[in-house]
Amino acid sequence: MTRIAQVALVLAAAALWAASRITWVEVTSFDGLGQPKTVALAGAQWSTAMIPLAVLLVAAAVAALAVRGWPLRLLALLVAAASAGMAYLAISLWTVGDVAVRASHIAEAPVADLVGSERHYGGAVLTVAAAVVTLAGAVLLMRAATAERSGASRYTRRAATPAEEEGTEMSERMMWDALDEGADPTRDPSDPDTKGR
């Protein structure tokens, strides 16, 4: 399960990196002097968190090799939080009312010179897909941590209680006493012929 989760995280990181290179918003401005100017804003420009999130996913995939138990669970929770962050970045492109003002600030164009803006949803769709794959990787990491814990507890040897140790010692003592008396301790006690010859 851990290996599959690692592959999922690397694929999600690659998808997120690709989404950061795709144009998300185009903004057009005109200052009245020359031709209208259109600036294409890639995902990494629209949201500076995309590249760090991609790096985080790769780091989590590598860290999954070294951690076990509760650290692996914490890593799974971190990956799940990254998935939620990616989904928020993508969905915000749909939900925000007007992207022109923010786009003008990023493109360093005066708001008064804005002519229009256009959204491109390809990068957002790819980011949502990366978020889903990342969430699946987080679930697999959590299941791997749980499976390791249950497997470890299954093979943990239970310590004997004092009463059990005493019972074992008494059984051995009784066996030696029987041998000293000439009886065979391996024979059925219900057999009257328990004396050695």
C-alpha atoms as a printed R data frame, in Angstrom:
    type eleno elety resid chain resno       x       y       z
1   ATOM     1    CA   MET     A     1   0.000   0.000   0.000
2   ATOM     2    CA   THR     A     2   2.844   2.376   0.798
3   ATOM     3    CA   ARG     A     3   4.376   1.888  -2.646
4   ATOM     4    CA   ILE     A     4   1.074   2.633  -4.360
5   ATOM     5    CA   ALA     A     5   0.657   5.745  -2.210
6   ATOM     6    CA   GLN     A     6   4.142   6.919  -3.189
7   ATOM     7    CA   VAL     A     7   3.387   6.482  -6.882
8   ATOM     8    CA   ALA     A     8   0.108   8.378  -6.429
9   ATOM     9    CA   LEU     A     9   1.870  11.283  -4.718
10  ATOM    10    CA   VAL     A    10   4.526  11.535  -7.422
11  ATOM    11    CA   LEU     A    11   1.848  11.495 -10.144
12  ATOM    12    CA   ALA     A    12  -0.124  14.165  -8.300
13  ATOM    13    CA   ALA     A    13   3.007  16.307  -7.992
14  ATOM    14    CA   ALA     A    14   3.640  15.971 -11.728
15  ATOM    15    CA   ALA     A    15   0.034  16.939 -12.505
16  ATOM    16    CA   LEU     A    16   0.260  19.919 -10.171
17  ATOM    17    CA   TRP     A    17   3.501  21.071 -11.793
18  ATOM    18    CA   ALA     A    18   1.903  20.775 -15.232
19  ATOM    19    CA   ALA     A    19  -1.108  22.772 -14.010
20  ATOM    20    CA   SER     A    20   1.234  25.475 -12.735
21  ATOM    21    CA   ARG     A    21   2.589  25.916 -16.273
22  ATOM    22    CA   ILE     A    22  -0.817  26.200 -17.942
23  ATOM    23    CA   THR     A    23  -2.537  29.543 -18.457
24  ATOM    24    CA   TRP     A    24  -5.292  30.130 -15.906
25  ATOM    25    CA   VAL     A    25  -6.293  33.721 -16.584
26  ATOM    26    CA   GLU     A    26  -5.729  36.203 -19.392
27  ATOM    27    CA   VAL     A    27  -6.126  39.915 -18.701
28  ATOM    28    CA   THR     A    28  -6.262  42.624 -21.364
29  ATOM    29    CA   SER     A    29  -5.439  46.272 -20.687
30  ATOM    30    CA   PHE     A    30  -5.316  49.394 -22.864
31  ATOM    31    CA   ASP     A    31  -3.658  52.641 -21.833
32  ATOM    32    CA   GLY     A    32  -4.964  54.628 -24.816
33  ATOM    33    CA   LEU     A    33  -1.526  55.086 -26.351
34  ATOM    34    CA   GLY     A    34  -0.631  51.861 -28.087
35  ATOM    35    CA   GLN     A    35  -2.237  48.538 -28.874
36  ATOM    36    CA   PRO     A    36  -4.213  46.619 -26.202
37  ATOM    37    CA   LYS     A    37  -1.919  44.385 -24.186
38  ATOM    38    CA   THR     A    38  -2.897  40.853 -23.149
39  ATOM    39    CA   VAL     A    39  -1.010  39.110 -20.355
40  ATOM    40    CA   ALA     A    40  -1.387  35.345 -19.795
41  ATOM    41    CA   LEU     A    41  -1.091  34.279 -16.172
42  ATOM    42    CA   ALA     A    42   0.033  30.713 -15.554
43  ATOM    43    CA   GLY     A    43  -1.062  28.699 -12.548
44  ATOM    44    CA   ALA     A    44   2.169  29.408 -10.660
45  ATOM    45    CA   GLN     A    45   1.561  33.146 -11.126
46  ATOM    46    CA   TRP     A    46  -2.100  32.933 -10.223
47  ATOM    47    CA   SER     A    47  -1.274  30.996  -7.062
48  ATOM    48    CA   THR     A    48   2.272  30.947  -5.735
49  ATOM    49    CA   ALA     A    49   1.424  27.928  -3.530
50  ATOM    50    CA   MET     A    50   1.264  25.462  -6.429
51  ATOM    51    CA   ILE     A    51   4.992  24.791  -6.797
52  ATOM    52    CA   PRO     A    52   5.588  24.445  -3.024
53  ATOM    53    CA   LEU     A    53   2.673  22.000  -2.858
54  ATOM    54    CA   ALA     A    54   4.182  19.930  -5.667
55  ATOM    55    CA   VAL     A    55   7.522  19.869  -3.835
56  ATOM    56    CA   LEU     A    56   5.714  18.875  -0.635
57  ATOM    57    CA   LEU     A    57   4.120  15.889  -2.380
58  ATOM    58    CA   VAL     A    58   7.475  14.653  -3.675
59  ATOM    59    CA   ALA     A    59   9.000  15.077  -0.211
60  ATOM    60    CA   ALA     A    60   6.090  13.154   1.336
61  ATOM    61    CA   ALA     A    61   6.566  10.320  -1.163
62  ATOM    62    CA   VAL     A    62  10.236  10.057  -0.162
63  ATOM    63    CA   ALA     A    63   9.487  10.369   3.558
64  ATOM    64    CA   ALA     A    64   7.025   7.471   3.364
65  ATOM    65    CA   LEU     A    65  10.042   5.182   2.914
66  ATOM    66    CA   ALA     A    66  11.554   6.179   6.240
67  ATOM    67    CA   VAL     A    67   8.634   6.587   8.651
68  ATOM    68    CA   ARG     A    68   6.391   4.003  10.271
69  ATOM    69    CA   GLY     A    69   3.625   3.980  12.858
70  ATOM    70    CA   TRP     A    70   2.302   7.298  14.162
71  ATOM    71    CA   PRO     A    71   4.776   9.426  12.107
72  ATOM    72    CA   LEU     A    72   3.302   7.812   8.997
73  ATOM    73    CA   ARG     A    73  -0.173   8.775  10.207
74  ATOM    74    CA   LEU     A    74   0.948  12.374  10.704
75  ATOM    75    CA   LEU     A    75   2.391  12.331   7.208
76  ATOM    76    CA   ALA     A    76  -0.937  11.054   5.852
77  ATOM    77    CA   LEU     A    77  -2.762  13.905   7.598
78  ATOM    78    CA   LEU     A    78  -0.309  16.426   6.123
79  ATOM    79    CA   VAL     A    79  -0.866  15.008   2.649
80  ATOM    80    CA   ALA     A    80  -4.645  15.191   3.147
81  ATOM    81    CA   ALA     A    81  -4.319  18.851   4.155
82  ATOM    82    CA   ALA     A    82  -2.269  19.503   1.006
83  ATOM    83    CA   SER     A    83  -5.037  17.858  -1.013
84  ATOM    84    CA   ALA     A    84  -7.605  20.216   0.505
85  ATOM    85    CA   GLY     A    85  -5.377  23.188  -0.294
86  ATOM    86    CA   MET     A    86  -5.044  22.141  -3.926
87  ATOM    87    CA   ALA     A    87  -8.789  21.685  -4.273
88  ATOM    88    CA   TYR     A    88  -9.354  25.153  -2.808
89  ATOM    89    CA   LEU     A    89  -6.963  26.747  -5.314
90  ATOM    90    CA   ALA     A    90  -8.769  25.122  -8.221
91  ATOM    91    CA   ILE     A    91 -12.338  25.686  -7.048
92  ATOM    92    CA   SER     A    92 -11.640  29.334  -6.268
93  ATOM    93    CA   LEU     A    93 -11.158  29.988  -9.980
94  ATOM    94    CA   TRP     A    94 -14.805  29.014 -10.502
95  ATOM    95    CA   THR     A    95 -16.271  30.615  -7.401
96  ATOM    96    CA   VAL     A    96 -14.575  34.013  -7.410
97  ATOM    97    CA   GLY     A    97 -16.862  36.623  -8.891
98  ATOM    98    CA   ASP     A    98 -14.368  38.731 -10.819
99  ATOM    99    CA   VAL     A    99 -10.792  37.721 -11.571
100 ATOM   100    CA   ALA     A   100  -9.945  40.934 -13.391
101 ATOM   101    CA   VAL     A   101  -8.880  42.967 -10.353
102 ATOM   102    CA   ARG     A   102  -6.596  40.283  -8.964
103 ATOM   103    CA   ALA     A   103  -5.243  39.535 -12.419
104 ATOM   104    CA   SER     A   104  -4.439  43.199 -12.970
105 ATOM   105    CA   HIS     A   105  -2.397  43.295  -9.766
106 ATOM   106    CA   ILE     A   106  -0.476  40.166 -10.759
107 ATOM   107    CA   ALA     A   107   0.097  41.468 -14.283
108 ATOM   108    CA   GLU     A   108   1.036  44.885 -12.873
109 ATOM   109    CA   ALA     A   109  -1.551  46.624 -15.036
110 ATOM   110    CA   PRO     A   110  -3.600  49.565 -13.679
111 ATOM   111    CA   VAL     A   111  -7.200  48.641 -12.918
112 ATOM   112    CA   ALA     A   112  -8.338  51.734 -14.810
113 ATOM   113    CA   ASP     A   113  -6.750  50.376 -17.982
114 ATOM   114    CA   LEU     A   114  -8.510  47.001 -17.836
115 ATOM   115    CA   VAL     A   115 -10.421  46.040 -20.932
116 ATOM   116    CA   GLY     A   116 -11.343  42.442 -20.137
117 ATOM   117    CA   SER     A   117 -10.296  39.143 -18.643
118 ATOM   118    CA   GLU     A   118 -10.769  35.492 -19.555
119 ATOM   119    CA   ARG     A   119 -10.553  32.342 -17.448
120 ATOM   120    CA   HIS     A   120  -9.059  29.077 -18.670
121 ATOM   121    CA   TYR     A   121 -10.201  26.047 -16.703
122 ATOM   122    CA   GLY     A   122  -7.782  23.388 -17.957
123 ATOM   123    CA   GLY     A   123  -5.237  24.027 -15.207
124 ATOM   124    CA   ALA     A   124  -7.943  24.097 -12.545
125 ATOM   125    CA   VAL     A   125  -9.351  20.751 -13.721
126 ATOM   126    CA   LEU     A   126  -5.856  19.242 -13.643
127 ATOM   127    CA   THR     A   127  -5.356  20.614 -10.141
128 ATOM   128    CA   VAL     A   128  -8.624  19.049  -8.949
129 ATOM   129    CA   ALA     A   129  -7.489  15.713 -10.405
130 ATOM   130    CA   ALA     A   130  -4.175  16.082  -8.568
131 ATOM   131    CA   ALA     A   131  -6.069  16.816  -5.355
132 ATOM   132    CA   VAL     A   132  -8.159  13.647  -5.734
133 ATOM   133    CA   VAL     A   133  -5.078  11.497  -6.381
134 ATOM   134    CA   THR     A   134  -3.329  13.117  -3.410
135 ATOM   135    CA   LEU     A   135  -6.281  12.335  -1.147
136 ATOM   136    CA   ALA     A   136  -6.203   8.718  -2.323
137 ATOM   137    CA   GLY     A   137  -2.501   8.597  -1.483
138 ATOM   138    CA   ALA     A   138  -3.217   9.973   2.003
139 ATOM   139    CA   VAL     A   139  -5.845   7.276   2.586
140 ATOM   140    CA   LEU     A   140  -3.419   4.572   1.470
141 ATOM   141    CA   LEU     A   141  -0.719   5.891   3.802
142 ATOM   142    CA   MET     A   142  -3.167   5.881   6.709
143 ATOM   143    CA   ARG     A   143  -4.247   2.318   5.918
144 ATOM   144    CA   ALA     A   144  -0.615   1.224   5.663
145 ATOM   145    CA   ALA     A   145   0.114   2.685   9.105
146 ATOM   146    CA   THR     A   146  -2.945   0.933  10.567
147 ATOM   147    CA   ALA     A   147  -2.027  -2.390   8.942
148 ATOM   148    CA   GLU     A   148   1.517  -2.212  10.305
149 ATOM   149    CA   ARG     A   149   0.219  -1.558  13.801
150 ATOM   150    CA   SER     A   150  -2.249  -4.445  13.733
151 ATOM   151    CA   GLY     A   151   0.394  -6.757  12.280
152 ATOM   152    CA   ALA     A   152   2.881  -5.828  14.979
153 ATOM   153    CA   SER     A   153   0.378  -6.397  17.771
154 ATOM   154    CA   ARG     A   154  -0.605  -9.761  16.286
155 ATOM   155    CA   TYR     A   155   2.928 -11.097  16.643
156 ATOM   156    CA   THR     A   156   3.686  -9.526  20.014
157 ATOM   157    CA   ARG     A   157   4.333 -12.253  22.575
158 ATOM   158    CA   ARG     A   158   2.091 -12.046  25.615
159 ATOM   159    CA   ALA     A   159   3.996 -12.156  28.886
160 ATOM   160    CA   ALA     A   160   3.102 -15.005  31.177
161 ATOM   161    CA   THR     A   161   1.368 -14.148  34.431
162 ATOM   162    CA   PRO     A   162   2.911 -15.203  37.780
163 ATOM   163    CA   ALA     A   163   0.173 -17.787  38.183
164 ATOM   164    CA   GLU     A   164   0.990 -19.309  34.789
165 ATOM   165    CA   GLU     A   165   4.706 -19.372  35.599
166 ATOM   166    CA   GLU     A   166   3.932 -21.039  38.928
167 ATOM   167    CA   GLY     A   167   1.718 -23.579  37.191
168 ATOM   168    CA   THR     A   168   4.481 -24.405  34.746
169 ATOM   169    CA   GLU     A   169   7.016 -24.818  37.523
170 ATOM   170    CA   MET     A   170   4.632 -27.074  39.485
171 ATOM   171    CA   SER     A   171   4.044 -29.260  36.438
172 ATOM   172    CA   GLU     A   172   7.771 -29.751  35.946
173 ATOM   173    CA   ARG     A   173   8.296 -30.494  39.641
174 ATOM   174    CA   MET     A   174   5.465 -33.025  39.612
175 ATOM   175    CA   MET     A   175   6.985 -34.691  36.568
176 ATOM   176    CA   TRP     A   176  10.354 -35.108  38.275
177 ATOM   177    CA   ASP     A   177   8.680 -36.365  41.460
178 ATOM   178    CA   ALA     A   178   6.846 -38.976  39.413
179 ATOM   179    CA   LEU     A   179  10.094 -40.096  37.813
180 ATOM   180    CA   ASP     A   180  11.740 -40.357  41.231
181 ATOM   181    CA   GLU     A   181   8.883 -42.598  42.388
182 ATOM   182    CA   GLY     A   182   9.351 -44.823  39.342
183 ATOM   183    CA   ALA     A   183   6.149 -43.674  37.589
184 ATOM   184    CA   ASP     A   184   5.934 -42.781  33.902
185 ATOM   185    CA   PRO     A   185   4.540 -39.195  33.712
186 ATOM   186    CA   THR     A   186   3.785 -39.559  30.015
187 ATOM   187    CA   ARG     A   187   1.237 -42.334  30.515
188 ATOM   188    CA   ASP     A   188  -2.475 -41.809  31.013
189 ATOM   189    CA   PRO     A   189  -3.197 -41.174  34.732
190 ATOM   190    CA   SER     A   190  -6.373 -43.258  34.482
191 ATOM   191    CA   ASP     A   191  -4.234 -46.323  33.731
192 ATOM   192    CA   PRO     A   192  -3.588 -48.087  37.026
193 ATOM   193    CA   ASP     A   193  -0.307 -49.484  35.778
194 ATOM   194    CA   THR     A   194   1.782 -46.323  36.143
195 ATOM   195    CA   LYS     A   195   4.711 -47.859  38.001
196 ATOM   196    CA   GLY     A   196   7.937 -48.512  36.205
197 ATOM   197    CA   ARG     A   197   9.469 -51.996  36.183
